[in-house]
């Protein structure tokens, strides 16, 4: 078999360790992208049968609570929160997540040992995002329930090793026993099948869900993603935290600074404060930080999130039925 799991009756869902772990119909996860993943998007994806995530990295504690409360009102199905460990008030976010009985948390950009036990002691499913097999093993040792293995094609924070998803997934699959979710460069059902054939049991998609009606990204940002072509993104800021950016005037300034060999202090000053908010949320297409993946070149429209889930799932089923057909 090409993939781990089986279709449920009449192809209305999929049954494997990930769908069982999260209580979802399809092995499709919407990434928790800063400034793009509010309660509307998370609820829409969960209602469509996938797993929606609220992106907590761009939210104050009181804002996160508001989004969780609204998400619970908008869906009776499981959803989660994506929690970057770089967040300065992470302890407050943890408190909110526990108090609001969030069922699933995806952690990233930090040591999974820090919060995993506390979250699991409160009945929360914990998933950690990694960019390499070594970190996957450490996450498994820390007690997480599943791994997101994210290749460097992805938007947002990335691995310094620049390992592609094609190489990363089988490497991580061989290194751990817990389920693996593939991320990075995935935006179609055909790509989902490829990831599952490599050993993943689900996929996480970010860029494709940026271009949805429910995404909280600025319309100008969504339009820029839809217009993107091959080569219009770049991996940058590796001396800080690597991030893939849509090319614009700010990205050009970053490239020039890195070519000069600017140090961490200079790059930090260039980045400044709220650069991502300026770009993705407020719509400054020239000087904003526009985080997006390489798969942006394949995204040609802005759809309701439910339509994205359905299109990806239908294509996955079609490929499963005829793997070599076009």
N, C-alpha and C positions, 0 to 999 in steps of 0.2 A: 504493500500500500504506500502511496506517495505521502500520506500525512497521518498524524496520530489523531484518531477520533473517528466518528461516524456521523452521517447525516441522520437526523431524526425522521420520523414518519412523514412521507410526502415532501421531504426536503425543506420542512418549515423551520429547521434549526440545526444545530450541531452539538454533539455530545463528546466532550473530552474533559481533561482535568481543569482547563481554564474556565470553560462555560459552567462546570460544576462548582468551581471555587467561587466565582463571582455571582452565580445564579442568573446568567444571561442566556439569550437565545443564540446569538452569533459570536464567534471569537474575534470581535472587532472592538478595539479600544480607541476612544478619542483622547489624544494627548492633552495634558493640562498646560496649555500654552499661556504664558503671561500676556495680559491685555487682550486676549482673544477668547478665553475659555471661562465665561461666566455661567451662571445658573441656567440661562436659556439654552445654551448649547449643550450643556451636560444633560439637562432634562430631555431635550429633543433626541439625543443619541440613545439615552437609556430607554426612552419610550419606543424607539425604533428597533430595540432588541440588542443593541450593543452596550458598552459600558461608557457612560459619560463621566468626565472628570472636570472638576472645578480647579482652575489654575490659581493656587493661593499665593504664588510668588510675587504678584503685583498688587496684593490686597493688604490693607490694614486689618488688624484682628476683628474690629467691629464690622468691616466690610465683608470679610470671609463669613462671619456668622450670618449676616443678612443673606448672602448668596446660598448658604446651606439651607436656611429656613425656607427660602423661596424655591429652591430645588426640590425639597421634600414636599412642598405644596403642589409642585408641577408634575411630579412623577411618584408612583408607588413602587417603582422598580429600583434595583440597586444602582447607586452612583458612588463616586469616590472623590477624593481631593488629592491633587498633586502638590507635594510639599518639598520645594527645594531647601536643602539644609543650610544654604547660604543666607536664608532669610534672617534678619537680625533679631526679630522677636519670635523666633520659632516656638519657644516655650508657650507663648500665648496662643499660637495657632494650634498647638498640640492640645492645650486645655479646651479650646473651642471645639475641636474635632471630637474629643472624648465626651464633652458635655452634650453635644448635639447628636451623639450616637451615629456618627458617620461610619458606614460599614467597611469601607475600603480606603486605604491610603497608599499612594505611590510616592516614595521618597527618592530624592536624587541629589547629586552634587554634595556628597558628604559620606561620613562613616555610618553604615546601617546599624551598627551596634548601639549607637547613641540613643535611639528612640524605639527600636523594634520591639524590645521586650515590654515596655510600657504600653505600647499600642496593642500588642497581642494579648497582654494581660487584661485589656479592656474589651476583648472580643473583636478586635479590628483585624481584617486581612491586610497584610503588609506586602507590598511589591517594591523592589528597588531597581533603579535604572543604572545600568553599567555600560562601559564601552570596551570591556575586555574580559577574558576568561578568568584572570586572576581576581578581579573584583567580583565576578560572579560567584566564585568559590567563597570569598570572604563574606558575601551577602548570605549565601546558603548557611555558612557557619554561624552567622548572626541570627538565624532563625526566620528569615523572610519566607513567605509562602510561594513566591514566584519572582522571576527576573524579567526585566525588560532589557534586551540587548540591542543597543542603538548604534547603528553604523554612522560614519561621518558624513553620509549624504544628508543627514537630518538637519533641520533648522534648529535654532536655539543652542543650548550648551552642548558641547561635543567633546569627543575624546582627542587628546593630543596625538595619539598614535595614528590617527587617520585610517583606522581599519574600516573597510567597506562592509556593508551588511552581508554581502555574499560570502565573505570570509568569516565574519564575526559569528553568525548564527551557528554554523556547525561546530565551531570552536567552543562556544559557550555550551551548546547542547552536550558535547562530550565531557565537559568539565563539571556539570552539576546534574543532580537527579530531579530537582524541582522543575516545574514547567517554565518554559522560556517563551516570552512574547517578543516578536521581532519588530524593530522600528528603524526608520531611516530609509527614505526613498520609496516608500510604499504608499500608493494612492489608488490602486486598481485591484480588481479581483484576481487578475493574472499575476500581479506582483505578490498578492496574498498567497496564492497557490505556491509560488516559488519559495516564499519564506517558510511555508508549512512543509514543503518537500525537503528543506534544509534542516528541519528539526524543530521549528517553532510550533507552538500550539495555539497561537493567536497572533494578531498584528496590532500594533499601535500606530495610528495615523495622526499627524499634526497638520501639515500643510494643506491637505485636502479639506480638512474641517475649518481651516481659516476662511476658505472661500465658501462659506455657507451663510444663509440668511440670519441664522441665530448667533453667529460669531460676533463678539463685541469689538472686533477689529474695525478700524475706520474704513469707510467705503473706498477712499482713495488707496489705502493699502491693499484691500482686496482686488481692486482694479489693476494695481501694479503687478500683483501676483499672477493674475489671469493673463496679463500681457507679457510675462517673462518668457524668455527663450533659453535654450541651452547656453550655459556659460554665464548666465546673468546673476549667479550667486558666487560668493567667495567665503572660504573658511578663514577667519581672522581672529585677532586678539589672543593668540595662543600663549602669550606671556601672562595673560590674565586668566580668563576662563574662555576657552575656544568657543566661538559662536559663528554660525553661518549667516551671512548677510546678503540681502538683495543689493546689488550694486547701485550706489547713488553718490552724491557729493561727499557725504560723511564717510562712506566706505572707501572712496578714493583717498580721503585724508588719512584714514587708517592704513591703507596700503602704502602710502608714501612714508608714513611714520615708521612702519615696520621695515621698509626697505632701507631707511636711514639707520636702523638699528636702535630706535628709541627704547629706553628702558621702561620698566613697569610703572614708575612714577609718572613719566611723560604720557604713557598710554592711558593711565588712569585719569589724568587731567584732560586729555583729549576726549575721552568717553564722557566725563562729567556726570551730572545727575539727571535722572529721568529721561535719558536719551531714547530708551525703548518706548516709553509712554509717548514721547513726542512724535515718534514715527508711527508705530502700529496703532495707537489709540487716538492720537490727536490729528494724524494725517499729514505730518510734515515729511513729504517725500524727498526732500533735498538733504536736510540735516538730521533727520531721525534715524534711529537704529531699526532696521527692518529685518527681523529674524524670519527666515523661511528656508525650506529645504530645496534640494536639487530637483525634486519631483515637481516643483512649481512649473517647470516647462511643459508638463503634461496636463496642467489644470487649465481648462478653457472656459469655465462657467462658474457662476455662483448659484448654488442650489439650496433648497431646504436640507437640513442635516439628515432627515429621514430618507430623502432621495439618494443621498450619498451612500448611506448604509445599504439601501436596497440595491443600488447599482453595483456596489462592490460585491455584495453577497450573490447576486444573480450571475455576475461574471465568474465568480469563484465556482459556483455550481456548474456553470457551462463548461469551464475548463476541466473540472473534475470528471464530467461526463465524456469529454472528448479532449484529452490533454494535448493532442498534437493538431487540433483543428484551429482554423483561423476564421 
